[in-house]
Amino acid sequence: MSCPHNWWSRETEMRCLDDLEVVLRCEREPVSVRFAERHAEESARNPRLFFLVELRAPGLDARAEGVTNFLVGTGLARFLDSLDFRGWEGERRWATSDRDLRVSAVFESGGHIALTWKLAPWRNYAAGWDATVTTRMEAGAQKDALVADLWEFMAAEGFGIEYHEGDITMFE
């Protein structure tokens, strides 16, 4: 299958997987976070899943290509799943191992979660750009639906789900 995305420029053999996407739209503002364009690195000893993350808000359209969950696999889905609908104190944080994508979560009144998504691709660090948006969602069924969609997205064929206590990477 040929890849219509044309964003991978490294000399690594990549395989375009599909056009599955997950889009999170904020319930209060015209803000969205999109995961799409899954690619697999063709390496028997270190298979990795790469994808696009896109942040949109009024006046903002930022995209980072080649984001990977790297060692933690479904870590983002597991992190979001750990956010209890009954609430918590303070801020909880998660990041990809190369810190291209960072997410912080704060519990708000009325059973809602504010998720702040930050893109800061290390491959473009010299250019010095980053982008941040905040989405808000209901902490029960709406959050659970996002977790299920991300779980499916991150568990592409050949990238099985591993269950380890340390799968959730949180930075306190």
HUNORQUI-V601503 format. One record per helix or strand of 2 or more residues. SS is the DSSP state (H for helix, E for strand). FROM is the first residue (numbers start at 1). LEN is the number of residues. Records with the same first field share a line. If there is no record, write none. Layout:
SS->FROM-LEN + FROM-LEN
//
This chain:
E->14-3 + 22-4 + 32-10 + 49-9 + 60-9 + 91-5 + 101-8 + 112-8 + 131-8
H->70-3 + 75-7 + 122-6 + 141-14 + 165-3
//
